[in-house]
Amino acid sequence: MVREGGDQAKIWRVRPEWPFLLFLVFVVAAYLGLLLLLVGANVLTVSWRQAGEVLKDPNIQHSIKLTFVTCTATAILSVLVSVPVGYLLSRYRFRGRALIDTLLDIPILLPPLIVGLSLLILFNRISPSASCWILAGGALAAAGWGFGRSGDGIVPRFFTGGAIVFGLIAWAFSGSDHSLEEVVSEVGLPMTFHPLGVVLAQFPVAAAFAVRTMRTTFDQISPRYEDVAMTLGCNRGQAFMRVVLPLAGKGMVAAGTMAWARALGEFGPILIFAGATRGRTEVLATSVFLEINIGNLPGAAALSLLMILLAVSTLLVVRFLAGRGGAV
């Protein structure tokens, strides 16, 4: 660019970008270097022979099997919840939407130990009657708020019905002093310090990540497809099942994968609510903890490398889906 100034032409040149580029490269390299050192520290701590001995341990093999079973169950439950929740937040605008969006992030923001402690208190210190009264109160508050905002509508009536149902259940259990854990144990679904408790401990945070993934997925699918389907005779539910879900298939796989990876790394809630009993509720995350407690640092490092490998594999699946045009 040339600018005339008196008898001489002054040339304005763009300053070189290499100082800023070097700054960016330095920050990225420093962070990646830290991650590389973390992985390398585990690699240098364990030998192939030690890793083989750890993986041949029957307790560790049971831990690996339980990890895969519980993470898969958690991922399936997370997808079943995240699809309707993500669709609601993506397609509908209503008062209170921001509050619901905030509440859904609570499991992510809370310290993991708080999630486990809350589950432990809920199942062992709170009666079914008290639990139902809490739910009835929440439903009644939502119904009152809905009637105040929109008058007589289907949503306020739904919450009103829910409040009545929970109130009746609470009244039915009012004479019982059993805890929620005792009630679910009587029907064959024990939670505290049982394998089912592992799934429940993994679920809140894993589902929160799945909801975020599915909401992004539905945001990237144009509502016009549903509008066209409804003009051709479909109702909203049919348009969702026949048009939206097929388009969101890769996003659902990504949501399940993210939930699986997050469940894999869950530790605090599992330790507090399900425990770390060998041969019963031990998963890979708690196996690392137990190996450290007995002073087997190479064994803990071997299990850490296995978890790193599983986590990287799941993330590669998500990146692959995104690269192939999946709505993730």
C-alpha positions as CSV (number, residue, x, y, z in Angstrom):
1,M,0.0,0.0,0.0
2,V,1.4,3.4,-1.0
3,R,0.6,6.6,0.6
4,E,1.5,10.0,-0.9
5,G,3.2,12.4,1.5
6,G,5.0,15.5,0.2
7,D,7.8,14.7,-2.3
8,Q,8.3,11.2,-1.1
9,A,6.2,8.1,-1.1
10,K,6.0,6.2,2.2
11,I,5.4,2.5,2.0
12,W,3.4,1.0,4.8
13,R,4.1,-2.7,5.4
14,V,2.4,-5.2,7.5
15,R,4.5,-6.2,10.5
16,P,5.7,-9.8,10.5
17,E,3.4,-12.3,12.3
18,W,6.1,-14.7,13.5
19,P,6.3,-13.3,17.1
20,F,2.6,-14.0,17.6
21,L,2.9,-17.3,15.8
22,L,5.8,-18.3,18.1
23,F,3.7,-17.4,21.1
24,L,0.9,-19.7,20.0
25,V,3.2,-22.5,19.2
26,F,4.9,-22.2,22.6
27,V,1.7,-22.4,24.5
28,V,0.4,-25.4,22.5
29,A,3.7,-27.1,22.7
30,A,4.0,-26.6,26.5
31,Y,0.5,-28.0,27.1
32,L,1.0,-31.0,24.8
33,G,4.4,-31.5,26.4
34,L,2.8,-31.7,29.8
35,L,0.3,-34.3,28.5
36,L,3.1,-36.3,26.9
37,L,5.0,-36.3,30.2
38,L,2.0,-37.5,32.1
39,V,1.6,-40.5,29.7
40,G,5.3,-41.1,29.5
41,A,5.6,-41.2,33.3
42,N,3.2,-44.1,33.3
43,V,5.0,-45.9,30.5
44,L,8.4,-45.6,32.2
45,T,6.9,-46.9,35.5
46,V,5.7,-50.3,34.2
47,S,7.3,-53.0,32.1
48,W,5.5,-55.4,29.7
49,R,6.0,-58.3,32.2
50,Q,4.4,-56.3,35.1
51,A,1.6,-55.2,32.9
52,G,0.9,-58.8,31.9
53,E,0.9,-59.9,35.5
54,V,-1.6,-57.2,36.4
55,L,-4.0,-58.0,33.5
56,K,-3.9,-61.7,34.4
57,D,-5.1,-61.0,38.0
58,P,-8.6,-62.4,38.3
59,N,-9.7,-59.4,40.4
60,I,-8.5,-57.0,37.6
61,Q,-10.2,-59.1,34.9
62,H,-13.4,-58.8,36.9
63,S,-12.8,-55.1,37.2
64,I,-12.4,-54.7,33.5
65,K,-15.5,-56.7,32.7
66,L,-17.6,-54.7,35.2
67,T,-16.2,-51.5,33.8
68,F,-17.3,-52.4,30.3
69,V,-20.8,-53.6,31.5
70,T,-21.5,-50.5,33.7
71,C,-20.1,-48.0,31.2
72,T,-22.2,-49.5,28.4
73,A,-25.3,-49.5,30.6
74,T,-24.7,-45.9,31.6
75,A,-24.1,-44.8,28.0
76,I,-27.4,-46.4,26.9
77,L,-29.4,-44.8,29.7
78,S,-27.7,-41.5,29.0
79,V,-28.7,-41.6,25.3
80,L,-32.3,-42.5,26.3
81,V,-32.5,-39.4,28.5
82,S,-30.4,-37.0,26.4
83,V,-32.4,-37.4,23.2
84,P,-35.8,-36.0,24.5
85,V,-34.0,-33.5,26.8
86,G,-31.7,-32.3,24.0
87,Y,-34.6,-32.0,21.6
88,L,-36.8,-30.1,24.0
89,L,-34.0,-27.5,24.7
90,S,-33.1,-27.2,21.0
91,R,-36.6,-26.9,19.5
92,Y,-38.8,-25.1,22.1
93,R,-38.5,-21.7,23.7
94,F,-40.3,-21.3,27.0
95,R,-40.0,-19.4,30.2
96,G,-37.8,-21.4,32.7
97,R,-35.7,-22.9,29.9
98,A,-32.6,-21.1,31.2
99,L,-33.3,-22.5,34.7
100,I,-33.6,-26.1,33.3
101,D,-30.5,-25.6,31.2
102,T,-28.6,-24.5,34.4
103,L,-29.9,-27.4,36.5
104,L,-28.7,-29.9,33.9
105,D,-25.2,-28.6,34.3
106,I,-25.1,-29.1,38.1
107,P,-23.6,-32.6,37.9
108,I,-20.8,-31.3,35.8
109,L,-20.0,-28.4,38.1
110,L,-20.4,-30.2,41.4
111,P,-17.3,-31.9,42.9
112,P,-17.7,-35.6,42.2
113,L,-17.7,-36.5,45.9
114,I,-20.8,-34.4,46.4
115,V,-22.7,-36.5,43.8
116,G,-21.7,-39.7,45.6
117,L,-22.5,-38.3,49.0
118,S,-25.9,-37.1,47.8
119,L,-26.8,-40.5,46.5
120,L,-25.6,-42.2,49.7
121,I,-27.8,-39.9,51.8
122,L,-30.8,-40.2,49.5
123,F,-30.9,-44.0,49.5
124,N,-29.9,-44.6,53.2
125,R,-31.2,-41.6,55.1
126,I,-34.3,-40.5,53.2
127,S,-37.6,-42.5,53.3
128,P,-39.7,-43.1,50.2
129,S,-42.4,-41.0,51.7
130,A,-40.1,-38.0,52.1
131,S,-38.7,-38.5,48.6
132,C,-42.2,-38.5,47.1
133,W,-43.2,-35.4,49.1
134,I,-40.1,-33.6,47.7
135,L,-41.1,-34.6,44.1
136,A,-44.7,-33.6,44.8
137,G,-43.6,-30.2,46.1
138,G,-41.4,-29.6,43.0
139,A,-44.2,-30.7,40.6
140,L,-46.7,-28.5,42.5
141,A,-44.4,-25.5,42.3
142,A,-43.9,-26.1,38.6
143,A,-47.7,-26.4,38.0
144,G,-48.3,-23.1,39.9
145,W,-45.7,-21.3,38.0
146,G,-47.1,-22.7,34.7
147,F,-50.7,-21.7,35.5
148,G,-49.5,-18.2,36.5
149,R,-47.6,-17.8,33.1
150,S,-49.8,-19.5,30.6
151,G,-53.1,-20.2,32.3
152,D,-54.8,-23.5,31.7
153,G,-52.4,-25.6,29.6
154,I,-51.3,-29.2,29.1
155,V,-48.0,-28.7,30.8
156,P,-49.3,-27.2,34.1
157,R,-52.0,-29.9,34.2
158,F,-49.3,-32.5,33.7
159,F,-47.4,-31.2,36.7
160,T,-50.6,-31.0,38.7
161,G,-51.3,-34.6,38.0
162,G,-47.7,-35.5,38.9
163,A,-48.0,-33.7,42.2
164,I,-51.2,-35.6,43.0
165,V,-49.7,-38.9,42.1
166,F,-46.5,-38.3,44.2
167,G,-48.6,-37.0,47.0
168,L,-50.7,-40.2,47.0
169,I,-47.6,-42.4,47.0
170,A,-46.1,-40.4,49.8
171,W,-49.3,-40.8,51.8
172,A,-49.2,-44.6,51.1
173,F,-45.7,-44.8,52.5
174,S,-46.2,-42.4,55.4
175,G,-46.4,-45.2,57.9
176,S,-43.1,-46.8,56.9
177,D,-39.8,-46.0,58.4
178,H,-37.8,-47.9,55.8
179,S,-35.1,-46.2,53.8
180,L,-35.2,-46.0,50.0
181,E,-32.4,-48.5,49.9
182,E,-34.4,-51.0,51.9
183,V,-37.4,-50.6,49.6
184,V,-35.4,-51.2,46.4
185,S,-33.5,-54.1,48.0
186,E,-36.8,-55.8,48.7
187,V,-37.7,-55.8,45.0
188,G,-34.3,-57.1,44.0
189,L,-32.6,-53.9,43.0
190,P,-30.1,-53.1,45.7
191,M,-28.0,-49.9,45.0
192,T,-25.7,-49.0,47.8
193,F,-22.4,-51.0,47.5
194,H,-23.8,-53.1,44.7
195,P,-23.0,-53.2,40.9
196,L,-26.2,-51.3,40.1
197,G,-25.0,-48.5,42.3
198,V,-22.0,-48.2,40.0
199,V,-24.3,-47.4,37.1
200,L,-26.3,-44.9,39.2
201,A,-23.1,-43.2,40.4
202,Q,-21.8,-42.9,36.8
203,F,-25.1,-41.7,35.3
204,P,-25.6,-38.1,36.4
205,V,-22.4,-36.7,35.0
206,A,-22.4,-38.9,31.9
207,A,-26.0,-38.0,31.1
208,A,-25.1,-34.3,31.4
209,F,-22.4,-34.6,28.7
210,A,-24.7,-36.6,26.5
211,V,-27.4,-33.9,26.8
212,R,-25.0,-31.3,25.6
213,T,-24.0,-33.4,22.7
214,M,-27.6,-34.1,21.6
215,R,-28.6,-30.5,22.0
216,T,-25.8,-29.5,19.6
217,T,-26.9,-32.3,17.3
218,F,-30.5,-31.1,17.1
219,D,-29.4,-27.5,16.7
220,Q,-27.5,-28.5,13.5
221,I,-30.6,-30.2,12.0
222,S,-32.9,-27.7,10.3
223,P,-36.5,-27.6,11.6
224,R,-37.6,-27.2,8.0
225,Y,-37.4,-31.0,7.6
226,E,-40.0,-31.5,10.3
227,D,-42.2,-28.8,8.9
228,V,-42.1,-30.5,5.5
229,A,-43.0,-33.8,7.1
230,M,-45.9,-32.3,9.0
231,T,-47.2,-30.7,5.8
232,L,-47.2,-34.2,4.3
233,G,-49.4,-35.6,7.0
234,C,-47.1,-36.5,9.9
235,N,-47.7,-35.2,13.4
236,R,-44.9,-33.9,15.5
237,G,-44.0,-37.3,17.0
238,Q,-44.0,-39.0,13.7
239,A,-41.8,-36.3,12.2
240,F,-39.4,-36.7,15.1
241,M,-39.2,-40.5,14.7
242,R,-39.1,-40.7,10.9
243,V,-37.1,-37.6,10.0
244,V,-35.1,-36.2,12.9
245,L,-33.9,-39.4,14.6
246,P,-32.3,-40.8,11.4
247,L,-30.6,-37.5,10.8
248,A,-29.4,-37.5,14.4
249,G,-28.0,-41.0,14.3
250,K,-24.3,-40.1,14.3
251,G,-25.0,-37.6,17.1
252,M,-26.6,-40.3,19.2
253,V,-23.5,-42.5,18.7
254,A,-21.3,-39.6,19.7
255,A,-23.4,-38.8,22.7
256,G,-23.3,-42.5,23.8
257,T,-19.5,-42.5,23.2
258,M,-19.0,-39.4,25.3
259,A,-21.1,-40.8,28.1
260,W,-19.2,-44.1,28.0
261,A,-15.8,-42.2,28.2
262,R,-17.1,-40.0,31.0
263,A,-18.4,-43.0,32.9
264,L,-15.0,-44.7,32.5
265,G,-13.3,-41.9,34.4
266,E,-15.8,-41.6,37.2
267,F,-14.3,-42.3,40.6
268,G,-15.6,-40.2,43.5
269,P,-19.3,-41.0,43.3
270,I,-18.5,-44.7,42.8
271,L,-16.1,-44.8,45.7
272,I,-18.6,-43.1,48.0
273,F,-21.9,-44.7,46.9
274,A,-20.9,-48.2,45.4
275,G,-17.6,-48.7,47.2
276,A,-14.5,-50.5,45.9
277,T,-15.0,-54.1,47.0
278,R,-12.8,-56.5,45.1
279,G,-14.8,-58.9,43.0
280,R,-18.0,-57.0,43.5
281,T,-18.0,-53.3,42.8
282,E,-14.4,-52.7,41.7
283,V,-14.1,-50.9,38.3
284,L,-10.9,-49.7,36.6
285,A,-10.9,-46.3,38.3
286,T,-11.2,-47.8,41.8
287,S,-8.7,-50.5,40.8
288,V,-6.1,-47.8,40.3
289,F,-6.9,-46.5,43.8
290,L,-6.7,-49.9,45.4
291,E,-3.4,-50.7,43.7
292,I,-1.9,-47.5,45.0
293,N,-3.2,-48.2,48.5
294,I,-1.3,-51.6,48.6
295,G,1.9,-49.9,47.2
296,N,1.7,-51.5,43.7
297,L,2.7,-48.5,41.7
298,P,3.5,-50.4,38.5
299,G,0.1,-52.1,38.6
300,A,-1.6,-48.7,39.0
301,A,0.4,-47.3,36.1
302,A,-0.5,-50.3,33.9
303,L,-4.2,-49.8,34.7
304,S,-3.8,-46.0,34.0
305,L,-2.4,-46.8,30.6
306,L,-5.3,-49.1,29.8
307,M,-7.8,-46.3,30.8
308,I,-5.8,-43.8,28.7
309,L,-6.0,-46.1,25.7
310,L,-9.8,-46.6,26.1
311,A,-10.4,-42.9,26.6
312,V,-8.3,-42.0,23.4
313,S,-10.2,-44.7,21.4
314,T,-13.6,-43.3,22.4
315,L,-12.5,-39.7,21.5
316,L,-11.2,-40.9,18.1
317,V,-14.7,-42.4,17.4
318,V,-16.2,-39.0,18.2
319,R,-13.7,-37.2,16.0
320,F,-14.3,-39.7,13.2
321,L,-18.0,-39.1,13.3
322,A,-17.5,-35.3,13.2
323,G,-15.1,-35.7,10.3
324,R,-17.7,-37.8,8.4
325,G,-20.3,-35.1,8.7
326,G,-22.0,-36.3,11.9
327,A,-23.9,-33.6,13.7
328,V,-21.8,-33.6,16.8
